[in-house]
Amino acid sequence: MHHRHQPAENQCSSNLVVHIKAPVDIVSNFITSIFFFLRVWSLVRRFDEPQTYKPFISRCTMNGEVGIGSLRHVNVRSGLPATTSTERLEVFDDEEHILGIKIVDGDHRLRNYSSVITVHPEVIDGRPGTLVVESFVVDVPQGNTKEDTCYFVRALIKCNLRSLAEISERMAVPRPGLD
Ligand code: A8S
């Protein structure tokens, strides 16, 4: 429901899904599954620290507290077709685990980019896991095709989600009553 963008004629839109498994050596019970899921959300929810899991972001600065409408200024690593991006927090729901942003400025070509990421607990092969869904909508830049724009953005998001999976799978999960 939160991923229903309505792209205009000159826009492209898509969804990506990643299933993140909790580490094998932990007890597969309900509590572990919730702890693991909250670990994943704890990385995603930090609007002020996207560089903790997004590999292309080198630095992020903000003025003041995080809230709906806050702006973050992001520096992008060298080698990419951009150096900066200014992004606004549009949706933040700590109960439903939804984060939505809009890119409002920067020296890149992604105009009117909006994305929504949601995080859901799930069971994969009887083990605790987490489902992450990210969707976006963006203008197709002049001189580019919808397919190429979608391919470019999906490639960046895939890297972000793979990195999110790797970091969360590596993080120690507390084992209530065992440690
Ligand atoms: C995100 C998603 C995207 C970020 C893109 C698509 C970007 O940070 C990079 C290269 C660009 O050309 C555009 O959730 C921009 O971060 C890595 C600077 C916005």
Residues whose N, C-alpha, C, O or C-beta is under 5 A from the ligand:
A	BS01	A8S	F56 V76 L80 P81 A82 T84 S85 H108 L110 V153 L156
